[in-house]
C-alpha cells in the first residue's frame, strides 16, 4: 500500500521523500523570484563591489549564481541548494551601487521552508555584518 505506513502513521522515509519532492518541484525559478516583493531592503555605507564580495563569503552553504552588471554598478546574487533533481533557488540579493560610496541591497526569498523565523532574517544579519565590517 502506498504510501508506506507504520502503525497507521506515514513512515519517516515516506515523509522525507514527499518533502524532497515538494522542495524540488516547488522552488521558484530565478525569474519568478525576481517578481516577488523583497523580504527586506536597506542602504549600507559600503561600495557595491565590496558588499557583494562580503555577501558571497557569508553564503558558503549555498551554491551562488552571481549576475553582475558592472557598467550599471549592480549585481544579483542568487542563492541555491543543489537537490536531487537540480538546483533549488531559495533567495536572491539585489545589490545596487548608489552615487556615493553606499549601496542599496534587497533580499527576495521563497517562503521560509518551515524552518521557523522570519524569511530573510539570517540574510539581513549578513548585510548588517558586512556593513559593520567595512567601517
C-alpha positions in Angstrom: 0.0 0.0 0.0 1.4 3.4 -0.9 2.4 5.5 0.9 4.1 3.0 3.3 2.6 3.1 6.8 3.9 2.2 10.2 1.1 1.5 12.7 -1.2 4.0 10.9 1.5 6.6 10.5 3.5 7.6 7.5 7.0 6.1 7.6 9.8 8.6 8.0 11.2 7.6 4.6 7.9 8.4 3.0 7.7 11.8 4.8 11.3 12.6 3.7 10.6 11.5 0.1 7.5 13.8 -0.1 9.4 16.7 1.5 12.2 16.4 -1.0 9.9 16.0 -4.0 8.0 19.1 -2.8 11.2 21.1 -2.5 12.5 20.2 -5.9 9.2 20.8 -7.7 8.0 23.9 -5.8 11.1 26.1 -5.8 10.8 29.2 -7.9 12.9 30.0 -10.9 15.2 33.0 -10.8 12.7 34.9 -13.0 9.8 34.0 -10.6 11.9 35.1 -7.6 12.6 38.5 -9.3 8.8 39.2 -9.3 8.4 38.7 -5.5 8.4 41.5 -3.0 11.6 41.9 -1.0 11.7 40.4 2.5 13.8 43.5 3.3 15.6 46.4 1.7 18.2 48.7 3.2 21.1 51.1 2.4 24.6 50.2 3.6 27.5 52.7 3.6 29.7 50.3 1.6 30.7 50.3 -2.1 28.7 47.7 -4.0 31.6 45.5 -5.1 32.8 45.2 -1.5 29.3 44.4 -0.2 28.7 41.8 -2.9 32.0 40.1 -2.2 31.3 40.0 1.5 27.8 38.6 1.0 29.1 35.8 -1.2 31.6 35.0 1.6 28.7 34.7 4.1 26.7 32.3 1.9 29.2 29.4 2.0 26.4 26.8 2.5 24.8 27.8 -0.8 25.6 27.4 -4.5 26.0 31.0 -5.7 25.0 32.4 -9.1 26.5 35.9 -9.4 25.0 38.0 -12.2 27.0 41.3 -12.2 26.4 44.2 -14.4 29.5 46.3 -13.7 28.5 49.1 -16.1 25.4 49.7 -14.0 27.2 49.2 -10.7 24.9 46.3 -9.6 24.8 42.6 -9.2 22.3 39.9 -8.4 23.4 37.1 -6.1 21.2 34.1 -6.3 21.4 31.5 -3.5 20.6 27.9 -4.4 20.8 24.5 -2.9 21.6 21.6 -5.1 18.8 19.0 -4.8 18.4 15.5 -6.3 16.8 16.9 -9.4 18.9 20.1 -9.8 19.3 23.5 -8.2 16.6 24.8 -5.8 16.6 28.6 -5.7 16.0 29.9 -2.2 16.6 33.6 -2.4 18.5 36.4 -4.1 20.2 39.7 -3.2 19.8 42.7 -5.5 22.9 44.9 -4.9 22.8 48.4 -6.4 25.6 50.9 -6.0 24.4 54.4 -5.4 26.1 57.7 -6.4 28.1 57.9 -3.3 30.0 55.1 -1.6 26.8 53.4 -0.4 24.8 50.5 -1.7 21.1 49.7 -1.7 20.5 46.0 -1.1 17.3 44.0 -1.1 16.7 40.3 -0.5 13.9 38.3 -2.0 13.1 34.9 -0.5 10.9 31.9 -1.0 8.9 31.0 2.0 11.0 30.0 5.0 10.7 26.3 4.2 9.2 25.6 7.6 12.5 26.3 9.4 10.9 28.9 11.7 11.8 32.5 12.0 11.1 35.4 9.6 12.1 34.9 5.9 15.3 36.8 5.2 16.3 37.3 8.9 19.6 35.5 8.5 20.4 37.3 5.3 19.6 40.7 6.9 22.2 39.7 9.6 24.7 39.1 6.8 24.1 42.5 5.3 24.5 44.2 8.7 27.7 42.2 9.4 29.2 43.2 6.0 28.3 46.8 6.5 29.8 46.9 10.0 33.0 45.1 8.9 33.6 47.8 6.3 33.6 50.6 8.8 
